[in-house]
Amino acid sequence: MRTVEVSEFGGPEKLRLVDRPVMEPGPTEVRIHAVATSVNFADIKARQGLYHNSGRLPFVPGLDVAGIVDALGSSVTGLSIGQRVIAFPTEGSYSEYTIASRNLVYVLPDEVGWEEAAAMPTVFVTAHQLLTEVTRLAPGETVLVHAAAGGIGTAAVQLARYLGARSVVGTVGSDIKMDIARDYGANHAFNYTREPFAEMVLEATHGRGVDVILDSVGGERFAENFRCLAPYGRIAVFGNASGSYGSVLGSELHASCRAVLGYSMGTTRRLRPETLLPSVTTVLGLVADKTLKVPIGARYVLEDAALAQTLMETRQSVGKILLQISTGEK
Ligand SMILES: NC(=O)c1ccc[n+]([C@@H]2O[C@H](COP(=O)([O-])OP(=O)(O)OC[C@H]3O[C@@H](n4cnc5c(N)ncnc54)[C@H](OP(=O)(O)O)[C@@H]3O)[C@@H](O)[C@H]2O)c1
């Protein structure tokens, strides 16, 4: 089968198309014939050897897949061969066939097309978890989403509005992306590479600041979050796209009753996989009934995975990038 492999950490040129044998599923596993997968920023960090659980080489990158059930382990129940599914695979998803644990495979409603299905799992489920389980957004609160035109960003902006946020502010790295963030529901969008975002956020919230901040960027700008976070506000730290993490002083939290919370979908998949099901069910329903839009910014074939990752790494992508693998014909 065609598989993209990383056998050495480094730049996009380290992504190599190889031929690997198709694997047999274990007793509790499912084999999926992939139709498409998506590029996530974590794939880039993993290729660079900078992902929090990276270390083993060679590996296949990719966090999520949409495809057709192709083989079932002996103890698997509730699924049948030929069903359309999405999944979070055990190894990587940049591959013609992939293996996933049964509890991370979800049946796809007929209303959800292949492209939407492949693009949504990681970003919509993470955004939903961040806004519900992690920061516990309440209706009427205000939200700041960094990198708001990206995969997670466009999902989080839409979900925050759906969950009743009074106002959603997005920060982005270019003026073109400001329009994208607004198209997906941000009430305000600012270019944080031009001027400090805290002042713009305070102005947009009449000096009050926001209740929830979703920060996947980190770095030197992280401290700015505290200048525009309201009392009782919560910051979710779930990435470091800038290349480093910010740090937090207890004095920023104590008297203002504010909190900083971490979240990793990878850790949750490993330690509490059952807790993902409510988010998966909710977001699949909202995509099926067209409440949520899945923005596909670019499409590539599997062989061009390096081009796809370069687009994201150079901050030129908007929404999601798809890797097309097969036609989905049964
Ligand atoms: N914890 C979790 O479970 C989890 C799950 C999924 C994703 N994430 C994290 O969420 C973030 C977004 O992931 P995604 O897959 O949806 O990617 P994405 O947002 O589509 O793309 C990454 C974005 O990060 C921003 N960025 C800021 N500084 C950057 C830099 N120095 N180099 C490159 N990009 C930079 C860019 O947006 P601007 O140009 O607008 O700044 C870029 O478009 C990533 O940090 C990822 O690791 C975490």
The ligand as a Gaussian input file, in Angstrom:
#p B3LYP/6-31G(d) Opt

LIG

0 1
 N       -3.908000      20.161000      21.868000
 C       -4.561000      19.555000      20.896000
 O       -5.216000      18.545000      21.114000
 C       -4.509000      20.119000      19.524000
 C       -5.276000      19.556000      18.490000
 C       -5.218000      20.127000      17.226000
 C       -4.406000      21.238000      17.018000
 N       -3.683000      21.751000      18.046000
 C       -2.827000      22.933000      17.855000
 O       -3.655000      23.959000      17.350000
 C       -2.892000      24.766000      16.484000
 C       -3.612000      24.878000      15.152000
 O       -3.583000      23.608000      14.515000
 P       -4.164000      23.426000      13.055000
 O       -3.814000      22.062000      12.639000
 O       -5.577000      23.864000      13.038000
 O       -3.247000      24.442000      12.212000
 P       -3.637000      25.821000      11.529000
 O       -4.186000      26.743000      12.556000
 O       -4.462000      25.551000      10.340000
 O       -2.222000      26.321000      11.071000
 C       -1.291000      26.773000      12.041000
 C       -1.412000      28.304000      12.213000
 O       -0.627000      28.692000      13.319000
 C       -0.343000      30.060000      13.193000
 N        1.052000      30.357000      13.530000
 C        1.447000      31.239000      14.477000
 N        2.772000      31.282000      14.547000
 C        3.240000      30.444000      13.613000
 C        4.563000      30.080000      13.197000
 N        5.664000      30.595000      13.771000
 N        4.694000      29.175000      12.209000
 C        3.608000      28.627000      11.643000
 N        2.325000      28.929000      12.012000
 C        2.154000      29.832000      12.979000
 C       -0.614000      30.443000      11.719000
 O       -1.792000      31.242000      11.687000
 P       -1.644000      32.852000      11.657000
 O       -0.838000      33.168000      10.442000
 O       -3.033000      33.323000      11.588000
 O       -0.926000      33.217000      12.924000
 C       -0.862000      29.104000      11.055000
 O       -1.743000      29.205000       9.975000
 C       -1.493000      24.167000      16.400000
 O       -0.647000      24.812000      17.322000
 C       -1.743000      22.733000      16.812000
 O       -0.600000      22.109000      17.345000
 C       -3.707000      21.201000      19.270000

